[in-house]
Amino acid sequence: MSFILDIFRFDQATDEEPHRDQVECHIPPTMTVLDALESVKAETDGSITFRRSCRSAICGSCAMNINGTTGLACKTRVDSVLRSDNTVAVDPMPNFQPMKDLVVHMDPFWDKYTRLKPYLQPADKDSDHALERRVSPEDMHKLVAVANCVMCATCYALCPVVSVDPAFAGPAAIAYAYRFIEDVRDSKRKERAAQISEDYLWLCAHCYACSYCPKHVDPQDDIIAVKRATIEEGLIDHPGPRHALVIAKTIKATGMLHETEVIQGTVGRFNIKGLIKVAPFGLRLAMAGKIPPMFLKPVPKVNEIKMIFDTLEAPVLA
Amino acid sequence: MIKHDIVVVGGGLAGMRAAVEAAERGADVAIVSKMHPVRSHSGAAQGGINAALGNEAEDTPEAHAYDCVKGSDYLGDQDAIEAMAEDAPRQIIWLEHRGCIFSRMADGRIAQRPFGGASFPRTCYSADVTGLVILHTLWEQLERFGVKVYEEFFATSLCVEDGIGTGLTAYNMRTGELELVSAKATIFATGGAGRAYAKTTNGYASTGDGMAICYRAGIPLMDMEFVQFHPTSLKENGVLLSEAARGEGAYLLNKDGERFMFKYAPNKGELASRDVVARAEMTEINEGRGENGCVFLDLRHLGKEKILERLPQIRELALDATGKDAVDTPIPILPGMHYWMGGIATDKDGATNIPGVYAAGECACVSVHGANRLGGNSLLETIVFGHRSATHAANYIKSVGDVRPAEKTYKAERDRLDGILARTGGERHPQTRKALNTAMSDHAFIFRDDKDLAAGETALRQVREMAQKMTTMDKSKTFNTDLVGLLETEFLVDISMPVMMGARNRTESRGAQARTDYPDRDDVNWMKHTLMHFQGPTTDPKPDYSRGVTVTKFQPEVRTY
């Protein structure tokens, strides 16, 4: 029993264009894609290049595209991805510059962490504490999921927002911001929220691509929590939070999305320049006969919707 | 040329702890590492880190030290062990202050769990990802202090000028250029060498780089025959299932469903020290009470909730590799090569016999683990001795003027690498690696005897001849992992003979060294360390037994669990 690894080949120093090699592999398909790469490198072509170390999904080195989806090669069994033509295609992670074969330039990813000032900044001095700072199991538990992040960049590679705007912090770094924002020992909640807002937190479109996390960190939930924290810290003078808050406001008030108000609320009611900028868009809507009504009549039993908001203590635009 | 006061080789726990300490002391420090620090194999440590905090039960550093000495089968140097046990609580508090995400008790203090060979619940942890959270905490401190990291720089040799360490040469994997890295002090923190064996819990990167580099430069390797086999590794891929499983109450069962450990360790059962448990498992398997060469780790009675809270990673690792869910099925396991008690001979400040050269962590042999390491002490060793070696080095560099760049060493090393890349015709290096792995796994496993070890020496002599002619297929300059793999195999070949010869010479059973032809510990003749001196790539090392064991207050006793 054998199968074919269809491998992306490229050397940044010598190649203008990548090419592909099809290499026969003779390991049982119950083994992993990383085992397959190791096998063909040892047996067939020593120049096949990839990063790897722990082969137990804890070092984060071997993230790559496997049949078009990013994942850890050491955690992906061949038989779980083998295509009907008996091949498995391996490619470098998208959203990164390839260096050689499956190895990419990771620096832009690490830079996103550096911008966070990713280290604990308590209000008091360490020397004020002879022993550990006390943290309740519940408070520590909030950090447990994100503590499992191995920084493999799978989420970053899968993120469509990163693909259109590389300045976006990306899911992994936002989750790491959450790690400090939610740490009761840290004193820089507001500064951290401000920094991550500046790094385009609000560009996240909540597509949930990052829920495909090999370590179940599920950064999509952390991103929502960080957005909430920025609102709680009053960092709402920005189209992102205004958009979220005005949507909540119109739904709470009417039971429906009131688009006219959402546009005004997002741009800013007194932001004349901004409103002029969106005016042609409004005109085009009007020409097409799609102008939303200026006033919305609340749905019946709108009080029940208000109750939901109040129960959830969901923030809305003041 | 790259130049710093202190250069740390390796970006795992020991290396980063050293670098952070050097930075806090104001030294110009950098890390040279063959991978990004958070990729280091320290992150794969699962169960925890020992310190006599006394949070869960009355405990003292002295009790910790005693457990280590007993665990080491009285081969550990007791002054170093006492220093480690005494410093442990301070270092844990330091990590906590820097943000480490430790699991907590209801009152908010750091939780501690029982571990093998320990008198009290002494192991601080974060579920079963303790190594990872500490790794991240230290990496955060590198970011805080802006420590320069030469990432994906592969160290190839140590520079020694006029008997003093002056830095190293390192191969820049991204450009394919060899770099001269000058330093007044060089601290090796390159981890273990599990890849000498066919099956290991260690990652691909654990290739004994620092051990071999120092050994070649004239620093002896110490106690290399003491190789730890972890009692619970997966048969399929050798991956580790943490001792924390047994710490939390898991059973070891043979094929008849019997909890066999109490036959071998009447008091401690599954929580005897690792050498004892590993031998017991092999005995069960050899006497026909295993199944497909395995015994079983049984977590079922812990219940799903506890497994998911405290041991989620190992449950998933077992599920991925075997398809079996530990929540409702016992997992087949067997002893797997895990850890090197031996390594670069150092004193308790991490200093070697060459001024300006230090070693810390698994690559070093202080010795605090002696003939057998206790679970939870490897992470502790990295932190304590990373800290101590940087403290010593930061003082040392004040007394050293500018070091002379080792131009000659650099040129010789560059020619050597060019020569390797130019080789054609011979066998590729994976063949040599395979032959090495077979020799080590067949002849330097848990039970040993003279005949077997002699055959092992013969096999290794053949392997080292093969190693002189190894070739690469990749001749490129960009990220040449083929060349790196060859150099790693050279390292592994060099450090393997000290294991085999050390095991053969030591005519006793002590800790992880179990000689079927010498089944007893021999305190009259063997209360001494093994030192091995490099004599050349195709020559046997020179053994040296001049270094006795330092005994302070714990006299050797019969060791039972």
Chai-1 contact restraints between the chains, C-beta under 6 A:
chainA,res_idxA,chainB,res_idxB,connection_type,confidence,min_distance_angstrom,max_distance_angstrom,comment,restraint_id
A,D11,B,S476,contact,1.0,0.0,6.0,A-B,restraint_1
A,D11,B,T478,contact,1.0,0.0,6.0,A-B,restraint_2
A,A13,B,K477,contact,1.0,0.0,6.0,A-B,restraint_3
A,A13,B,T478,contact,1.0,0.0,6.0,A-B,restraint_4
A,A42,B,P430,contact,1.0,0.0,6.0,A-B,restraint_5
A,G46,B,T472,contact,1.0,0.0,6.0,A-B,restraint_6
A,G46,B,M473,contact,1.0,0.0,6.0,A-B,restraint_7
A,G46,B,D474,contact,1.0,0.0,6.0,A-B,restraint_8
A,G46,B,D482,contact,1.0,0.0,6.0,A-B,restraint_9
A,S47,B,M473,contact,1.0,0.0,6.0,A-B,restraint_10
A,S47,B,D474,contact,1.0,0.0,6.0,A-B,restraint_11
A,S47,B,D482,contact,1.0,0.0,6.0,A-B,restraint_12
A,T49,B,F479,contact,1.0,0.0,6.0,A-B,restraint_13
A,T49,B,T481,contact,1.0,0.0,6.0,A-B,restraint_14
A,R52,B,Y204,contact,1.0,0.0,6.0,A-B,restraint_15
A,S53,B,R39,contact,1.0,0.0,6.0,A-B,restraint_16
A,S53,B,G203,contact,1.0,0.0,6.0,A-B,restraint_17
A,S53,B,Y204,contact,1.0,0.0,6.0,A-B,restraint_18
A,S53,B,A205,contact,1.0,0.0,6.0,A-B,restraint_19
A,C54,B,A44,contact,1.0,0.0,6.0,A-B,restraint_20
A,C54,B,G203,contact,1.0,0.0,6.0,A-B,restraint_21
A,S56,B,V239,contact,1.0,0.0,6.0,A-B,restraint_22
A,S56,B,L317,contact,1.0,0.0,6.0,A-B,restraint_23
A,I58,B,G43,contact,1.0,0.0,6.0,A-B,restraint_24
A,I58,B,A44,contact,1.0,0.0,6.0,A-B,restraint_25
A,C59,B,R39,contact,1.0,0.0,6.0,A-B,restraint_26
A,C59,B,G43,contact,1.0,0.0,6.0,A-B,restraint_27
A,S61,B,R39,contact,1.0,0.0,6.0,A-B,restraint_28
A,M99,B,F479,contact,1.0,0.0,6.0,A-B,restraint_29
A,K100,B,T478,contact,1.0,0.0,6.0,A-B,restraint_30
A,K100,B,F479,contact,1.0,0.0,6.0,A-B,restraint_31
A,V103,B,F479,contact,1.0,0.0,6.0,A-B,restraint_32
A,P118,B,E140,contact,1.0,0.0,6.0,A-B,restraint_33
A,P118,B,E143,contact,1.0,0.0,6.0,A-B,restraint_34
A,Y119,B,E140,contact,1.0,0.0,6.0,A-B,restraint_35
A,Y119,B,E143,contact,1.0,0.0,6.0,A-B,restraint_36
A,Y119,B,R144,contact,1.0,0.0,6.0,A-B,restraint_37
A,L120,B,G99,contact,1.0,0.0,6.0,A-B,restraint_38
A,D126,B,H97,contact,1.0,0.0,6.0,A-B,restraint_39
A,E132,B,I93,contact,1.0,0.0,6.0,A-B,restraint_40
A,E132,B,E96,contact,1.0,0.0,6.0,A-B,restraint_41
A,E132,B,I110,contact,1.0,0.0,6.0,A-B,restraint_42
A,R134,B,G108,contact,1.0,0.0,6.0,A-B,restraint_43
A,V135,B,R104,contact,1.0,0.0,6.0,A-B,restraint_44
A,V135,B,G108,contact,1.0,0.0,6.0,A-B,restraint_45
A,S136,B,G108,contact,1.0,0.0,6.0,A-B,restraint_46
A,P137,B,R104,contact,1.0,0.0,6.0,A-B,restraint_47
A,M140,B,R104,contact,1.0,0.0,6.0,A-B,restraint_48
A,L143,B,I101,contact,1.0,0.0,6.0,A-B,restraint_49
A,A147,B,I101,contact,1.0,0.0,6.0,A-B,restraint_50
A,A147,B,V133,contact,1.0,0.0,6.0,A-B,restraint_51
A,M151,B,V38,contact,1.0,0.0,6.0,A-B,restraint_52
